C-alpha cells in the first residue's frame, strides 16, 4: 500500500478553496468537457501529484 501524498494548507486557505469549487461560483459549473480535454487534465494532474513529496509517517511535526 502506498503512503499518502500531501500538501499542507491552513484552515482559511482550505475554506477559500472550498468556496471557489462550490456550484455556481465555479466558472466551469455545468459546462461539459470532451474526452480530449479530460485526458489532458488527467495527464497534467498525474504529473502534478508525482512531484509532491510523500508524507513521512514518522515525522513528529
Phi and psi in degrees as a GROMACS rama.xvg file:
@    title "Ramachandran Plot"
@    xaxis  label "Phi"
@    yaxis  label "Psi"
@TYPE xy
-79.6725  151.637  UNK-2
-74.3362  152.537  UNK-3
-75.2934  144.814  UNK-4
-100.544  154.509  UNK-5
-149.544  160.651  UNK-6
-136.159  133.947  UNK-7
-91.8571  141.855  UNK-8
-144.348  146.113  UNK-9
-76.5951  170.281  UNK-10
-62.2429  -39.1512  UNK-11
-65.5964  -39.9734  UNK-12
-64.3826  -42.3927  UNK-13
-61.1701  -40.6611  UNK-14
-64.2081  -44.8606  UNK-15
-64.1753  -39.9314  UNK-16
-64.7727  -39.857  UNK-17
-61.985  -44.4826  UNK-18
-63.8365  -41.9492  UNK-19
-67.784  -21.8423  UNK-20
-96.9816  0.626522  UNK-21
-71.7661  153.113  UNK-22
-25.9727  -94.1634  UNK-23
-70.2019  -17.1031  UNK-24
-78.7952  -19.2715  UNK-25
-76.7847  122.446  UNK-26
-64.0352  -19.1568  UNK-27
-100.404  8.38131  UNK-28
-60.4953  125.459  UNK-29
83.1171  -0.171663  UNK-30
-97.473  121.106  UNK-31
-73.478  152.848  UNK-32
-116.191  142.762  UNK-33
-81.1693  168.76  UNK-34
-63.3102  -35.0531  UNK-35
-63.4706  -42.51  UNK-36
-65.7289  -42.4461  UNK-37
-59.9597  -40.257  UNK-38
-67.008  -40.4196  UNK-39
-62.9064  -42.3455  UNK-40
-62.6051  -44.9433  UNK-41
-59.3385  -47.0343  UNK-42
-62.9102  -42.7081  UNK-43
-68.9936  -35.3065  UNK-44
-70.4744  -35.9751  UNK-45
-62.0113  -42.3704  UNK-46
-64.8003  -44.9267  UNK-47
-57.5411  -50.2569  UNK-48
-75.8777  -18.7133  UNK-49
-71.9349  -19.1947  UNK-50
-94.8364  -2.80008  UNK-51
-83.8548  132.442  UNK-52
-69.8889  152.758  UNK-53
-73.9552  144.521  UNK-54
-78.8326  127.471  UNK-55
-76.6621  117.118  UNK-56
-68.2982  -15.4033  UNK-57
-98.9009  3.17561  UNK-58
-70.2025  123.42  UNK-59
-107.535  57.8511  UNK-60
